[in-house]
């Protein structure tokens, strides 16, 4: 059984009613004036599938939503291997924006995705309208993500990854993401995939401060808060010009509270 998404589909009714009325009258229905384009990028071990409830909510509100799976994860897990690095994931996001010819993008980065998405936003800043870090890691130029946490943890992860053909390390227990609902836990246990280790070993490359020149938001998930994100929350609070906001949800807010997550993203959109 698929995990419940806790998404109230009645929010679709105004959009559906307008669509039906337009079809019956033979007239085209104009898109809402506030229509935005969202690119939602998942974190480590997850895939584009995790955004289902959030994407449903935003689309029913008239927005365009793209939820790519990064190479080696989600529906692209079969591509995991030694060649998958941080640069691969940067290219993944840019390729989607290029292929779909997107502009004025609201780029949302969850957890690990804060690193590749910060690099994406710098490379193609003319295509990005807003950068949203959703309980995410923040990169430091010249440093791989593996150096930003315990060395003992990373020694174990590197050893685990190198023992597999996919060169990837397994996810932590589901409880680490703040998910306790039995159906949601079951969904994550079925869907999470090992993370390619190369994405954490390649150093990030930035020539400007993170989010420079963009409207930048940091959404901090604090019910419960994931301790591993604490240093990045503290750093985000100190950033001049950033909007910092706490939301009452777990680290996996797109799974446990998709409607709240979607409503927050829509409300903060410029």
BASE-893299 format. One record per atom (N, C-alpha, C): residue in one letter; x negated, y negated, z. Coordinates in steps of 0.02 Angstrom, whole numbers, plus 32768, in hexadecimal, padded with zeros to 4 digits. Each point is the difference from the previous one (the first is absolute). Example, Ala and Ser with C-alpha at 12.3 -4.5 7.8 and 13.67 -1.06 7.14 Angstrom:
<rs>
a7D6C811C8186 a802D7FC58000 a7FD37FC48000 s80127FCB7FDC s7FD67FC58003 s80277FC98025 
</rs>
This chain:
<rs>
x7FD6803C8000 x802A7FC48000 x7FD47FC18000 x80127FD07FD7 x7FD97FC37FFD x800D7FD4803D x7FCE7FDD8016 x80077FD6803B x80307FC77FF3 x80297FEF8032 x802D7FC67FF7 x7FD97FC07FFC x80137FD37FD5 x7FDB7FC27FF6 x801B7FC78029 x8037800C8024 x801D7FCC802B x800D7FC07FD9 x801880087FC4 x800C7FC67FD5 x804A7FFB7FF2 x801E7FC8800E x80477FF67FF7 x800F7FEC7FB8 x8018802E7FD9 x800A7FF37FB9 x803A7FD07FF3 x80257FED8033 x80347FCD7FF6 x7FE37FBE7FEA x7FBE7FF6800C x7FE17FC27FE9 x7FFE7FFD7FB5 x800B80397FDE x800280017FB7 x80417FE57FE4 x80347FFF8029 x80437FF27FE6 x80057FBE7FD9 x7FE47FC8801A x80067FC17FD9 x7FE180067FBB x7FC680207FFB x7FDF80077FC0 x8027802E7FD2 x80178039801D x8026802F7FD8 x80427FE27FE8 x80217FDA802B x803F7FE07FED x7FF67FD07FC6 x7FCA7FD98003 x7FF27FD17FCA x7FF180247FBF x7FDC80388005 x7FF080277FC5 x803E801D7FDF x802C801E802A x803E801D7FE6 x802C7FCA7FE1 x80077FC78023 x80297FCA7FE5 x7FE67FE87FBD x7FBE7FFB7FFA x7FE27FEA7FC2 x800D80317FC8 x7FFB80428010 x800B80337FCE x80487FFF7FE7 x80307FF7802F x804780007FED x80127FC47FD6 x7FDF7FC8800D x800F7FC37FDB x7FDA7FFB7FBE x7FCE802C7FF8 x7FD77FFE7FC4 x7FCB7FCA8003 x7FF67FE2803A x7FCF7FCB8007 x7FC2801A8024 x7FC77FE67FED x7FC280128022 x7FFF7FE28045 x7FE480248030 x7FFC7FE88044 x7FB97FE5800B x7FFB7FC18011 x7FBE7FE0800A x7FE1801B8040 x7FBE80077FFF x7FDB8014803C x80047FC98034 x7FFF80118040 x80017FCE8034 x7FC87FCD7FF7 x800F7FC18011 x7FCE7FCB7FF8 x7FC2800D802B x800980258037 x7FC9800D802E x7FDB80407FF0 x800A801C7FC5 x7FE1803F7FEF x7FB47FFC8004 x7FE280318023 x7FB880028008 x7FE580427FE5 x7FBF80027FF5 x7FDE803D7FEA x7FD280188038 x800E803B801A x7FD8801D8036 x7FD7803B7FE6 x7FC180028014 x7FD6803B7FF6 x7FEF801A8046 x801A80398012 x7FF7801D8043 x7FCC80367FFC x7FC97FF88025 x7FC8802E7FFB x7FF780248043 x800380427FFE x7FFF802A803C x7FBA8005801E x7FFE801A803D x7FC180098023 x7FE380457FF7 x7FCC800F8027 x7FDE80417FFC x80318039800E x7FF680377FDA x8026803E8006 x80487FFD7FE5 x801A7FC37FF8 x80457FF87FE8 x80017FFF7FB3 x80387FEF7FE3 x80077FFA7FB8 x80397FD07FF2 x800C7FF37FC1 x80357FD17FEE x80448016801A x80088041800D x803F801A801A x80167FE08042 x7FD07FE98029 x80117FE78043 x802A7FC07FFE x80017FDE7FC7 x80247FC07FFA x804880097FE9 x8019803C7FFA x8042800C7FE2 x80367FD4801E x800680008042 x80347FD98021 x7FF77FB57FF7 x7FC27FE98005 x7FF27FB87FF8 x800F7FEB7FB8 x7FEA80297FD1 x800B7FF07FB9 x804B7FFF7FF0 x80268030801C x804880007FF5 x80207FBF801A x7FEC7FEC803B x801B7FC3801E x7FF17FC47FD4 x7FC27FF87FEC x7FEC7FC57FD9 x802080007FBA x8003803A7FE1 x801F80037FBE x804A7FF18003 x802080178034 x80487FF18008 x800B7FB5800D x7FCD7FDE8014 x80047FB8800B x7FEB7FDA7FC1 x7FF180257FCA x7FF27FE17FC0 x7FB77FF67FEF x7FD3801B8029 x7FB87FF67FF5 x7FE280397FD6 x7FC97FF27FE0 x7FD980337FDD x7FCE801D8031 x7FF880428000 x7FD580208030 x7FD780377FDE x7FBE8000800D x7FD380337FE6 x7FDD8021803B x7FFD80428000 x7FE480268038 x7FCE80347FE6 x7FC77FEA7FE8 x7FD080307FE4 x7FE2802E8035 x7FEF803D7FEB x7FD8802C802A x7FB77FF87FEC x7FD57FF78030 x7FB97FFA7FF2 x7FE280437FED x7FCB7FFF7FD9 x7FE2803E7FE7 x7FEC802E8039 x8015803F7FFA x7FF080338032 x803580078035 x80367FD97FFC x803380008033 x804680037FE0 x803280118029 x804480027FE7 x8006802D7FC3 x80237FE87FCC x800880277FC3 x7FC180037FD6 x7FCA7FE18019 x7FBF80027FDC x7FCC8024802B x8018802A802E x7FD28024802D x7FD380307FD9 x801780187FC7 x7FD9802F7FD8 x7FC17FE07FE2 x7FFC7FBD8004 x7FC67FDD7FE5 x7FCA7FF38034 x800A8018803D x7FCE7FF68035 x7FBF80227FEC x7FC87FE28015 x7FBF801D7FF1 x7FC87FD18011 x7FC380137FF1 x7FC57FD98012 x7FFE7FBC7FDB x80227FFA7FC9 x7FFD7FC27FD9 x802F7FCA801B x802B8010802F x80317FD0801A x7FE07FD58036 x7FFE7FBF7FF4 x7FE07FD1802E x802F7FC5800D x7FE97FD28028 x80257FC2800B x800D7FDC7FBE x7FCE7FFE7FD5 x80087FDE7FBF x803880217FD7 x800780428006 x803680237FDD x80437FE38015 x800A7FF68040 x80407FE78019 x800B7FB77FEF x7FCB7FD97FFD x80067FBB7FE8 x801980017FB8 x7FE1802A7FD7 x801480057FBA x804880197FF9 x8014802E802C x8045801A7FFD x80337FC78005 x7FF67FD48030 x80307FCA800C x7FFE7FCE7FC6 x7FC47FEE7FEB x7FFA7FD07FC9 x801F801D7FC0 x7FF680417FF4 x801A80207FC4 x804D7FFE7FFF x802080098039 x80497FFC8003 x80177FB97FEF x7FDF7FCE801E x80137FBB7FF3 x7FF57FEE7FB7 x7FC980197FE3 x7FF27FF37FB9 x803280247FD3 x800A8041800D x802B80287FD5 x80487FE78000 x80177FE88039 x80457FE78005 x80047FB67FF0 x7FC67FE17FF1 x7FFC7FB97FEF x80227FD58036 x7FED800E803E x801E7FDD8039 x7FDC7FBF800E x80257FD0801B x7FE57FC28017 x80297FE9803C x7FE67FCF8025 x80217FE9803E x8010803A802E x7FD0802D8008 x800B803E8026 x7FF97FF2804B x802E801E8026 x7FF880038048 x7FE08044800E x7FC07FFF8011 x7FD8803D8008 x80008013804A x801D8039800F x800780178045 x7FD1803B800B x7FD37FFA8031 x7FCE8033800D x800B801D8046 x800D80418002 x800980208041 x7FC080248016 x7FEC7FF3803E x7FCA80258020 x7FBF7FFE7FD6 x7FE5803A7FED x7FC380037FD8 x80027FD37FC3 x803C7FFA7FE1 x80057FDB7FC1 x7FED7FB78007 x7FFA7FE7803D x7FE97FBB8009 x7FBC7FF47FE0 x7FD680347FFE x7FBD7FF87FE4 x80027FFA7FB3 x801B80337FDC x80037FF77FB7 x802B7FC67FEA x80377FF28024 x802C7FCA7FEA x7FE17FBB800B x7FD77FF88033 x7FDC7FC18008 x7FD17FF57FC4 x7FE180357FE9 x7FD47FFA7FC5 x80287FF37FC1 x803A80217FFA x802C7FF37FC7 x80157FB77FFE x80157FE6803A x80197FBC8004 x7FCA7FCE7FEC x7FC1800F8010 x7FCA7FD37FEC x7FF380047FB5 x8001803C7FE5 x7FF1800A7FB9 x80347FE27FD2 x803F80078012 x80367FE87FD3 x802E7FD08027 x7FE27FD18021 x80277FD2802A x80347FD97FD9 x7FF57FF77FBF x80307FDC7FD7 x804180277FF6 x7FFF80418010 x803C80297FF8 x8024800C8043 x7FE07FEB8037 x801B800E8042 x801D7FC0801E x803F80038016 x801E7FC68020 x7FF88003804D x8004803C801B x7FFC80078048 x7FDE80438011 x7FD67FFF8033 x7FDE803C8017 x801980108047 x801C803B8008 x801C80158040 x7FDA803C801A x7FE17FF7803B x7FDF80388021 x8032801D8032 x8014803E7FF5 x80318020802B x7FDD8030802F x7FF47FE8803E x7FDD80268033 x7FC1801F7FE2 x7FD97FD67FDF x7FCB801C7FD7 x7FBA7FF18019 x7FD380267FE4 x7FB87FF48008 x7FED7FC37FD8 x7FCE7FDB8017 x7FE67FC77FDB x7FB7800E7FEE x7FED7FF57FC3 x7FBB80107FEB x7FCD7FCC8018 x7FC180168001 x7FC87FD3800A x7FD1800A7FC6 x7FED7FCB7FDF x7FD680067FC5 x7FC08026800F x7FF180307FD4 x7FC380268006 x8003803B8030 x803A800A8021 x800580368030 x803480347FEA x7FEF80408003 x803380337FF4 x802E8006803C x803C80167FF4 x803180068035 x7FE980308037 x7FD880307FEE x7FE980318031 x7FD47FE28036 x7FE47FC57FF3 x7FD47FE08032 x80287FD58032 x80417FF97FF4 x80277FD4802B x802380248039 x7FF180418009 x801B80268038 x7FCB8030801A x8012802B802E x7FD1802C8022 x7FD6802A7FD1 x7FBF8000800B x7FD380287FD5 x800C804B800B x80128015803D x800C8047800C x803D80187FD9 x80347FD57FFD x803B80127FD9 x7FED800A7FB8 x7FD57FD47FE6 x7FEF80037FB9 x7FD180397FF0 x7FD68012802E x7FD6803B7FF5 x802C803E7FF6 x803480068029 x802D80397FFB x80287FFE7FBF x80177FC57FED x80287FF97FC3 x7FD7800F7FC2 x7FC37FE77FFF x7FD4800C7FC6 x7FF1804A7FFA x7FF380218038 x7FF280487FFF x803D80267FE7 x803B7FED8017 x803E80227FEB x800C7FF67FB6 x7FF47FC47FE7 x800B7FF17FB9 x7FD080277FD4 x7FC180038013 x7FCE80217FD7 x8008804B7FFE x8029801A802D x800E80488001 x803A80127FD2 x801D7FCE7FDD x8039800D7FD4 x7FF07FEE7FB8 x801E80237FD0 x7FF47FEF7FB9 x80187FB97FEF x80347FE98023 x801C7FBD7FF2 x7FD77FC8801F x7FCE8012802B x7FD77FCE8022 x802C7FCE8026 x802F801C8026 x80317FD78023 x800A80198047 x80137FD3802D x800980138046 x804A7FFD8013 x8017802D802C x804680078010 x801C7FC6802A x80427FF77FFF x801F7FCC8029 x7FFF80128049 x80087FCE802B x8006800E8048 x8045801D800F x800D8015803E x804380168012 x80337FC97FF2 x803C80147FED x80347FD07FED x800E7FCD8037 x7FFA8015803F x800E7FD38038 x7FD37FC27FFD x7FC680057FE1 x7FD37FC77FFB x801F7FC67FDA x8030800E7FD5 x80217FCB7FD9 x803D7FE38024 x800E8019803C x80397FE68026 x8042801D7FE9 x7FFE803A7FE0 x803D80207FE7 x80128039802E x803E80008019 x80158034802F x803F80247FE9 x80287FE27FD5 x803D80207FE8 x7FEE80417FDC x802280368011 x7FED80437FE8 x800380047FB4 x80337FE47FE0 x800580047FB8 x7FCB7FD67FDD x7FF17FC6801D x7FCC7FD67FE4 x7FBB80218008 x7FF5801F8039 x7FC28024800C x7FF880387FCC x803680257FF5 x7FFE80367FCE x7FF17FE67FBB x801E7FC77FEE x7FF47FE17FBF x7FB77FEF7FF7 x7FE37FE08033 x7FB97FEC7FFB x7FD3803E7FFF x801080328027 x7FD6803D7FFF x7FFF80207FBB x80377FFB7FDC x8003801D7FBC x7FDC7FD57FCD x80007FBE800A x7FEB7FD27FCB x7FB97FE48007 x7FE67FFB803D x7FBE7FE38009 x7FCB802D7FE0 x7FCD7FE07FE4 x7FCA80247FDF x7FBC7FE8801A x7FCD80297FFC x7FBD7FEA8015 x7FE97FC27FDA x7FDC7FD58023 x7FE87FC17FE3 x7FBA800A7FE2 x7FF67FED7FC0 x7FBD80057FE3 x7FCD7FD88029 x7FCB80218015 x7FD07FE1802D x7FDB7FC67FDF x7FF980027FBE x7FDD7FCB7FDD x80207FBC8008 x80407FFF800E x80237FC08009 x7FEC7FDD8040 x7FE48026802F x7FEA7FE38040 x7FB57FF68003 x7FDC801D7FD1 x7FB77FFC8001 x7FE37FCA7FD2 x80287FEA7FCF x7FE97FCA7FD4 x800C7FBC8022 x7FCE7FD57FFD x80067FBE801E x80307FD47FD8 x80257FD78024 x802C7FD07FDE x7FD67FC67FE5 x801A7FE07FCB x7FDC7FC97FE1 x802E7FC47FF8 x7FF07FCB8024 x80287FC37FFF x7FD07FC47FF9 x80147FCF7FDA x7FD77FC47FF9 x801E7FC58025 x803D80098019 x80237FCB8025 x801E801E803F x80147FD6802F x8024801A803B x803F80257FEA x801480328026 x803C80287FF0 x803D7FD27FFB x802380077FC8 x803E7FDA7FF6 x7FF57FB87FEC x7FC37FEC7FF1 x7FF27FB97FEF x802A7FE97FC5 x80217FC78008 x80277FE37FCB x8045801D7FF6 x801280318029 x804180217FFA x80297FF6803F x804280027FF9 x802B8003803B x7FF68045801F x7FE58003803C x7FEF8040801E x8026800A8042 x801C803B8006 x80288012803B x7FE4803F801F x7FFE80038042 x7FEF803E8022 x803C8015802B x801C803A7FF1 x8037801C8027 x7FE48036802E x80097FF68040 x7FE4802C8033 x8037802D801C x7FF980417FF7 x803180308019 x7FEF80128048 x802C7FF0802E x7FEE80048047 x80308029802A x8027802D7FE2 x802F80278027 x800280497FE7 x7FCE80288012 x7FC47FEF8027 x7FC87FE77FD4 x7FD07FDE801E x7FC67FE87FDB x7FCC80387FF9 x7FE380067FC4 x7FCA80307FF6 x7FBF7FE18016 x7FDE801F8030 x7FC57FE3801E x7FC87FF37FCC x7FFB802C7FCE x7FCB7FF87FCE x80067FC07FD9 x803C7FE27FFE x800B7FC27FDB x7FF37FC3802B x7FF880088041 x7FF97FC7802E x7FC97FCF7FEB x7FC480167FEC x7FCC7FCF7FED x80147FD67FC4 x8027801D7FD2 x80147FDB7FC4 x80397FD08010 x802C8013802F x80347FD28017 x7FE07FC28020 x7FCE800D802A x7FDF7FC88022 x7FDE7FD27FCD x7FE2801D7FCE x7FDF7FD87FCC x80347FD87FD8 x8038801F7FF1 x80347FDE7FD9 x801D7FC58026 x800880078040 x801B7FC98029 x7FD57FC27FFC x7FC080097FF4 x7FD17FC88000 x7FF77FDF7FBC x8020801C7FCD x7FF67FE67FBD x80277FBF7FF5 x7FDE7FCC7FED x80207FC07FF2 x802A80057FC1 x803E7FE88005 x802C7FFF7FC6 x8027803F7FF4 x7FF380358027 x8026803D7FF9 x80407FFC802B x803380227FE9 x803C800A8029 x7FF980448022 x800580008042 x7FFB803E8026 x8044800D8021 x801B803B7FF7 x80418010801E x800280488016 x8019800B803D x80098044801A x804580197FEC x800480407FF0 x8041801E7FF1 x8008803D802D x803D800B801A x800C80358030 x800880447FDE x7FC9801B7FEA x800180417FDF x7FBD80228007 x7FFD803F7FEC x7FC380278004 x7FD27FF07FC6 x7FC4801C8002 x7FD07FF67FCA x801E80187FBD x802780358002 x8020801A7FC3 x80457FE17FF8 x80037FBE8002 x80407FDC8001 x8029800D7FC1 x7FDF800D7FC8 x8026800D7FC2 x802680418004 x7FEC802C802D x80228040800A x80337FFA8039 x7FEC7FE28038 x802B7FFE803A x80327FC77FFF x7FF17FCA7FDC x802D7FC57FFF x7FFD7FDF7FBB x801680237FCB x7FFA7FE47FBD x80297FC17FF5 x803C7FFD801D x80297FC47FF5 x7FE17FC48022 x7FE88009803D x7FDE7FC98024 x7FC27FEA7FD9 x7FDB80307FE6 x7FC47FEF7FDA x80127FDA7FC1 x803180187FDB x80157FDE7FC3 x801C7FBB800D x80297FF98035 x801C7FBF8011 x7FCA7FCF8013 x7FCD80178025 x7FC97FD48014 x7FD87FE97FC4 x7FF1802D7FD2 x7FDB7FED7FC4 x80287FCE7FD5 x8040800C7FFA x802A7FD27FD9 x80057FBB8021 x800780008041 x80097FC08024 x7FC17FD67FFD x7FC680208000 x7FC17FDA7FFF x7FE67FF17FBB x802380187FCD x7FEB7FF27FBB x80067FB67FF1 x7FD07FE27FDD x80027FB87FF2 x80347FF07FCA 
</rs>
